[in-house]
């Protein structure tokens, strides 16, 4: 009787490679020691490396110089510990420039428990990393503007709990961010006006509308000053 195990194994391998091709921009394999000994056309298409440049540890040459040492440390440590690889770094693009990738790899074990080979893939995350960088830059610009504006600027969460005040507010009140955070901001208000002020603000939150009111706020030296307060909701893409 002839076994069909090799055929089943080949079919399984083909399905696995098809799956990888739908998930990742590049997929590849190495020998048990983590050395590339098999060509990967998807890697070469993704990075622009030639076969000779890719083989062995030549793939390191496709990694951004600032990320190269990190990538090599991650790979060698994972191979030595026989553990999964999950790392992010920048790879060269065939047409020049760099793009972020998430590399994931796992050891494939033989029947006796030894590592037969390593299988890996690269998933393009450049759009996400660029969005994160843009967000950080936008946040930095906002904080610079907020900390230099001659006004008390604050952010609250959707429930009215404080999550940010600018440096001007901290200097004026003599309080720390921790003291003002959450509902701590209410302690800055004139006690005679706090209840009505807070009720009006919380009503505006429930009704998702702009709001303004006047109240007195205690300065660091105990003096009270009148402030006109303005707030408006920031609505996310999903309408929340």
Secondary structure, 3 states (H helix, E strand, C coil): CCCCHHHHHHHHHHHHHHHHHHHCCEEEEECCCCCECCCCHHHHHHHCCCHHHHCECHHHHHECHHHHHHHHHHHHHHHHHCCCEEEEEEEECCCCCEEEEEEEEEEEECCCCCEEEEEEEEEECHHHHHHHHHHHHHHHHHHHHHHHCCCCCEEECCCCCEEEECHHHHHHHCCCHHHHCECHHHHHECHHHHHHHHHHHHHHHHHCCCEEEEEEEECCCCCEEEEEEEECCCCCCCCC
